[in-house]
Amino acid sequence: MTPSPRVSIVIPAYNEGENIVAGLDRIVEAVTSDFELLVVVDTDGDTTIPVVDAYRDKRVRAVVQTYGRGPANAIRYGIDSAAAPTTVVTMADGCDDPQQIDDLVRLIERGVVVAAASRYMAGGQQVGGPRFKAFLSRTAGRTLYWFAGVGTRDATNSYKAYNTDFVRRVGIESRDGFEIGLELAAKARRHRQAVAEIPTIWLDRTFGQSNFKMSKWIPKYLHWYFYAYGGAKGMPSSPASPDITTSKGNNHG
């Protein structure tokens, strides 16, 4: 019987092609924990698939998701497909520092349900990227930390580790953008579950093109921002059952 990995790393990707290789290389070189890495794409024709299929490390594989297009659905599918008790979500653009993955995993194993890589705590930094987007993100993160009691100053960052069982219990309602990181941090706060953070340095991508459309997704971020201020909720008694349809065509590599 093959033992489960210590961490499942989920990367939503959209037509990254060869651009994804640099990010995969950094993760493989940095992570010491036993891992699986799922690159989740929307369609069989995505240009990322052949690159991942040819990648040198067989722990890395492409998965075609069936939940509907978009990064939120790709992340949902990746977490539902995860074999490890801890899931780390990171981006395909190489902006996140994979050196933090092992530390994020250890925080989950110590008992928090969400561990955030924070750009806005002491020792963290954001280098590059749109200034207005950074201003909104920083303001949201700090106000949620100080006034709502969310345990991270960077609730909007997608780069987080999760207790896989916790995510399956509370579920993911987001269906479009990258607001899942904020959603799950807000749900951890409402369910009175521990959230922690470690500093990270985020560097704007130097290859490819960002698919983030700020004007489209601001209302979705605002929904979860205000949700975080609500009253306590009880934890669901058992995990939600993943609605994954397993088929050979959905798993590459």
Rosetta blueprint (number, residue, H / E / L):
1 M L
2 T L
3 P L
4 S L
5 P L
6 R L
7 V E
8 S E
9 I E
10 V E
11 I E
12 P E
13 A L
14 Y L
15 N L
16 E L
17 G H
18 E H
19 N H
20 I H
21 V H
22 A H
23 G H
24 L H
25 D H
26 R H
27 I H
28 V H
29 E H
30 A H
31 V L
32 T L
33 S L
34 D L
35 F E
36 E E
37 L E
38 L E
39 V E
40 V E
41 V E
42 D L
43 T L
44 D L
45 G L
46 D L
47 T L
48 T H
49 I H
50 P H
51 V H
52 V H
53 D H
54 A L
55 Y L
56 R L
57 D L
58 K L
59 R L
60 V E
61 R E
62 A E
63 V E
64 V E
65 Q L
66 T L
67 Y L
68 G L
69 R L
70 G L
71 P H
72 A H
73 N H
74 A H
75 I H
76 R H
77 Y H
78 G H
79 I H
80 D H
81 S H
82 A L
83 A L
84 A L
85 P L
86 T E
87 T E
88 V E
89 V E
90 T L
91 M L
92 A L
93 D L
94 G L
95 C L
96 D L
97 D L
98 P H
99 Q H
100 Q H
101 I H
102 D H
103 D H
104 L H
105 V H
106 R H
107 L H
108 I H
109 E H
110 R L
111 G L
112 V L
113 V L
114 V E
115 A E
116 A E
117 A E
118 S E
119 R L
120 Y L
121 M L
122 A L
123 G L
124 G L
125 Q E
126 Q E
127 V E
128 G L
129 G L
130 P L
131 R H
132 F H
133 K H
134 A H
135 F H
136 L H
137 S H
138 R H
139 T H
140 A H
141 G H
142 R H
143 T H
144 L H
145 Y H
146 W H
147 F H
148 A H
149 G L
150 V L
151 G L
152 T L
153 R L
154 D L
155 A L
156 T L
157 N L
158 S L
159 Y L
160 K E
161 A E
162 Y E
163 N E
164 T H
165 D H
166 F H
167 V H
168 R H
169 R H
170 V H
171 G L
172 I L
173 E L
174 S L
175 R L
176 D L
177 G L
178 F L
179 E L
180 I H
181 G H
182 L H
183 E H
184 L H
185 A H
186 A H
187 K H
188 A H
189 R H
190 R H
191 H L
192 R L
193 Q L
194 A L
195 V E
196 A E
197 E E
198 I E
199 P E
200 T L
201 I E
202 W E
203 L E
204 D L
205 R L
206 T L
207 F L
208 G L
209 Q L
210 S L
211 N L
212 F L
213 K L
214 M H
215 S H
216 K H
217 W H
218 I H
219 P H
220 K H
221 Y H
222 L H
223 H H
224 W H
225 Y H
226 F H
227 Y H
228 A L
229 Y L
230 G L
231 G L
232 A L
233 K L
234 G L
235 M L
236 P L
237 S L
238 S L
239 P L
240 A L
241 S L
242 P L
243 D L
244 I L
245 T L
246 T L
247 S L
248 K H
249 G H
250 N H
251 N E
252 H L
253 G L
